[in-house]
Amino acid sequence: MIGGMNASPLAQKVLALPYGERERLLAELLDSLDGAGTEESLHGDAWDQSWTAELDARLSGVADGSVATVPAHQVLAEMRAGVLPARR
């Protein structure tokens, strides 16, 4: 039971919403699972700055050789061979 409603009727009501409303609702639900409203929550510019810093650090590691890379064809071959689990 969710908010006094069975999940099935609730899901039917949500699925009947226009695409934009479902998208907004999904974003709110994901935020609620992601620590939204806590100090750990990042939104807007803080989110962008955090990911920019992470990407810069990763790119720097590749550029200076401190991070080993694996060619895509090798990763795909290993996935097909069952060495690496495939992502869904």
Stockholm file with secondary structure:
# STOCKHOLM 1.0

chainA/1-88         MIGGMNASPLAQKVLALPYGERERLLAELLDSLDGAGTEESLHGDAWDQSWTAELDARLSGVADGSVATVPAHQVLAEMRAGVLPARR
#=GR chainA/1-88 SS CBTTBCHHHHHHHHHTSCHHHHHHHHHHHHHHHTTTTSTTCCCHHHHHHHHHHHHHHHHHHHHHTSSCCCCHHHHHHHHHTTSSCCCC
#=GC SS_cons        CBTTBCHHHHHHHHHTSCHHHHHHHHHHHHHHHTTTTSTTCCCHHHHHHHHHHHHHHHHHHHHHTSSCCCCHHHHHHHHHTTSSCCCC
//
